[in-house]
Amino acid sequence: MPQFVHHERGQVTMQFLILGVVFVILSALYTTAIVLSISVLGKLVKRRTWISRLSRLSSKFVRAIYIGLGLKVAFQRR
């Protein structure tokens, strides 16, 4: 049994139900906060051209790293 559910404090089923509802509500609030902050950040990135250029440059850099790692694995001997 989870540490937050105590048999001596009443019905275990009700305690699980309350624990589940609290978890769902907190998860929904947390996810909503993440979505709203990412939305604001996305709009900011679209407005700033230097951020967009930096993003494209870093994307090319990451692509080159993955290609390099793939080639290393492809030509690796056991």
NORVENLIN-V518308 format. One record per pair of residues at least 12 apart in sequence whose ideal C-beta (glycine too) atoms are under 7 Angstrom apart, sorted by the first residue. I is the first residue (numbers start at 1). J is the second residue. D is the distance in Angstrom with one decimal. If there is no record, write none. Layout:
i->I j->J d->D
i->I j->J d->D
//
This chain:
i->4 j->19 d->5.8
i->5 j->19 d->6.8
//
